[in-house]
Amino acid sequence: MIRHSIFPSLKTSLVIALLVLFPVAGFSDGVRWIPPDRAELDTILNLMYNMEVVAAEKRLADWKSKYPHRPEGYFLDGMILWIQVFVDIRNPFLDNEFQKKMDEVIDKCDQIEKNADSLSMVARYYKSGAIGFKAQLYGLRDDWFMAARYGISALDGITESLEGKFANIDARYGAGLYYYYAEFLPDRYPIIKPLLWFYPSGDKKRGLELLQSVADSGMFANVEAQYSLGMISYFYEKNYAKAIKVFANLNNRFPKNSRYLFYRGQLAYQMGDYQQADSCMAVMEGRILANRPFYYTHQLRYIYYIRGMIAEYSNRPTMAYSFYQEALAPVDAGIHKETEHYYVYCLLRSANMLIKMGYPEEAKPRFYEVLRTPEYSNSHRRAREGLAELGVPEDTIRVRTAQTPPASSSSN
């Protein structure tokens, strides 16, 4: 499987699934769950997921001015910011602003509950969601103390939620994630089993069914449920056919969202559909180079790596070399650390392309540089084998590797 640095870790998945997502108590009155002018909120959500942020913010501001007593507007205000974090998940630039937005949601919901408003239960739901998203972001940043602190705060209603005592179908999203991961993660990491002794047993099948029901019929969480189904199908169930169907649908529905386009292309590559994969990556490359909003230059290293691999598999060494060379361009030091494995892979493969193109001497310095970088996927062995095939003695390889400093691959 292709490793990519923007994937949430399994630790993060644990925090999201077991601690944070929409645990709510039982409700009997479904009417209060339907916000006024729901069609307008649906339009705002569609704009948000399609990264039309300015338009979404304007329409949401109008909706909030009409219905200031409803908690949905405050929550969606934070979600518009969350989607911007989501498409560049490793960039902490918006973290503080997002946490403040979630605090505003919590304060608004506390005010509703304090006044014993008829919307108190609705407010509890969105308060739990806000606490959950705070914990999720802390988990993504590996701040596990804060993630656990907010996660525990979100646990109050999880048992009631899992028992199905709610009128809001969106609440099944958190229950579905819980059921899936509460079975999946202990099987993979037995050390966490004691953490679940006091909570309901996991059930992957039931979890997937709940997620699918939200994906099909959810009010506000249907897109999140589809995304979760796609990620689970891809990384854990290894059901690539289902995963690419999910991400193709999301990409068709929200064509400006780079995240869905990225996974569609990556899955196509994984499944050997190189034409579709290259098309997706070419679209991403074009949008990045055109400075389109929410497309980022640090994504280019991975894009060029994939396009180089596709060209190599298509027996086009000159084109492959060109893409690999683009991927070797210096990047910010932090981004280089996240993508260094692709840098090493491109060094190796560009050296092999030089040999195929008839330039073996130009390939040698690249093999030596691989030997001076951290090892990924037997890269040192492969570099030594490449040099040996060019007739370089092992003693020479050892001396040259020690003498020459590695080239800079990051910018400050």
MOVEN-V777248 format. One record per residue. N is the residue number from 1. RES is the residue in one small letter. SS is DSSP state (H for helix, E for strand, L for the rest). Layout:
N:RES:SS
N:RES:SS
//
This chain:
1:m:L
2:i:L
3:r:L
4:h:L
5:s:L
6:i:L
7:f:L
8:p:L
9:s:L
10:l:H
11:k:H
12:t:H
13:s:H
14:l:H
15:v:H
16:i:H
17:a:H
18:l:H
19:l:H
20:v:H
21:l:L
22:f:L
23:p:L
24:v:L
25:a:L
26:g:L
27:f:L
28:s:L
29:d:L
30:g:L
31:v:H
32:r:H
33:w:H
34:i:L
35:p:L
36:p:L
37:d:L
38:r:H
39:a:H
40:e:H
41:l:H
42:d:H
43:t:H
44:i:H
45:l:H
46:n:H
47:l:H
48:m:H
49:y:H
50:n:L
51:m:L
52:e:L
53:v:H
54:v:H
55:a:H
56:a:H
57:e:H
58:k:H
59:r:H
60:l:H
61:a:H
62:d:H
63:w:H
64:k:H
65:s:H
66:k:H
67:y:L
68:p:L
69:h:L
70:r:L
71:p:H
72:e:H
73:g:H
74:y:H
75:f:H
76:l:H
77:d:H
78:g:H
79:m:H
80:i:H
81:l:H
82:w:H
83:i:H
84:q:H
85:v:H
86:f:H
87:v:L
88:d:L
89:i:L
90:r:L
91:n:L
92:p:H
93:f:H
94:l:H
95:d:H
96:n:H
97:e:H
98:f:H
99:q:H
100:k:H
101:k:H
102:m:H
103:d:H
104:e:H
105:v:H
106:i:H
107:d:H
108:k:H
109:c:H
110:d:H
111:q:H
112:i:H
113:e:H
114:k:H
115:n:L
116:a:L
117:d:L
118:s:L
119:l:L
120:s:H
121:m:H
122:v:H
123:a:H
124:r:H
125:y:H
126:y:H
127:k:H
128:s:H
129:g:H
130:a:H
131:i:H
132:g:H
133:f:H
134:k:H
135:a:H
136:q:H
137:l:H
138:y:H
139:g:H
140:l:H
141:r:L
142:d:L
143:d:L
144:w:H
145:f:H
146:m:H
147:a:H
148:a:H
149:r:H
150:y:H
151:g:H
152:i:H
153:s:H
154:a:L
155:l:L
156:d:L
157:g:L
158:i:H
159:t:H
160:e:H
161:s:H
162:l:H
163:e:L
164:g:L
165:k:L
166:f:L
167:a:L
168:n:L
169:i:H
170:d:H
171:a:H
172:r:H
173:y:H
174:g:H
175:a:H
176:g:H
177:l:H
178:y:H
179:y:H
180:y:H
181:y:H
182:a:H
183:e:H
184:f:H
185:l:H
186:p:H
187:d:H
188:r:H
189:y:L
190:p:H
191:i:H
192:i:H
193:k:H
194:p:H
195:l:H
196:l:H
197:w:L
198:f:L
199:y:L
200:p:L
201:s:L
202:g:L
203:d:L
204:k:H
205:k:H
206:r:H
207:g:H
208:l:H
209:e:H
210:l:H
211:l:H
212:q:H
213:s:H
214:v:H
215:a:H
216:d:H
217:s:H
218:g:L
219:m:L
220:f:L
221:a:L
222:n:H
223:v:H
224:e:H
225:a:H
226:q:H
227:y:H
228:s:H
229:l:H
230:g:H
231:m:H
232:i:H
233:s:H
234:y:H
235:f:H
236:y:H
237:e:L
238:k:L
239:n:L
240:y:H
241:a:H
242:k:H
243:a:H
244:i:H
245:k:H
246:v:H
247:f:H
248:a:H
249:n:H
250:l:H
251:n:H
252:n:H
253:r:H
254:f:L
255:p:L
256:k:L
257:n:L
258:s:H
259:r:H
260:y:H
261:l:H
262:f:H
263:y:H
264:r:H
265:g:H
266:q:H
267:l:H
268:a:H
269:y:H
270:q:H
271:m:L
272:g:L
273:d:L
274:y:H
275:q:H
276:q:H
277:a:H
278:d:H
279:s:H
280:c:H
281:m:H
282:a:H
283:v:H
284:m:H
285:e:H
286:g:H
287:r:H
288:i:H
289:l:H
290:a:L
291:n:L
292:r:L
293:p:L
294:f:L
295:y:L
296:y:L
297:t:H
298:h:H
299:q:H
300:l:H
301:r:H
302:y:H
303:i:H
304:y:H
305:y:H
306:i:H
307:r:H
308:g:H
309:m:H
310:i:H
311:a:H
312:e:H
313:y:H
314:s:L
315:n:L
316:r:L
317:p:H
318:t:H
319:m:H
320:a:H
321:y:H
322:s:H
323:f:H
324:y:H
325:q:H
326:e:H
327:a:H
328:l:L
329:a:L
330:p:L
331:v:E
332:d:E
333:a:H
334:g:H
335:i:H
336:h:H
337:k:H
338:e:H
339:t:H
340:e:H
341:h:H
342:y:H
343:y:H
344:v:H
345:y:H
346:c:H
347:l:H
348:l:H
349:r:H
350:s:H
351:a:H
352:n:H
353:m:H
354:l:H
355:i:H
356:k:H
357:m:L
358:g:L
359:y:L
360:p:H
361:e:H
362:e:H
363:a:H
364:k:H
365:p:H
366:r:H
367:f:H
368:y:H
369:e:H
370:v:H
371:l:H
372:r:L
373:t:L
374:p:L
375:e:L
376:y:L
377:s:L
378:n:L
379:s:H
380:h:H
381:r:H
382:r:H
383:a:H
384:r:H
385:e:H
386:g:H
387:l:H
388:a:H
389:e:H
390:l:L
391:g:L
392:v:L
393:p:L
394:e:H
395:d:H
396:t:H
397:i:H
398:r:H
399:v:H
400:r:H
401:t:H
402:a:H
403:q:H
404:t:L
405:p:L
406:p:L
407:a:L
408:s:L
409:s:L
410:s:E
411:s:E
412:n:L
//
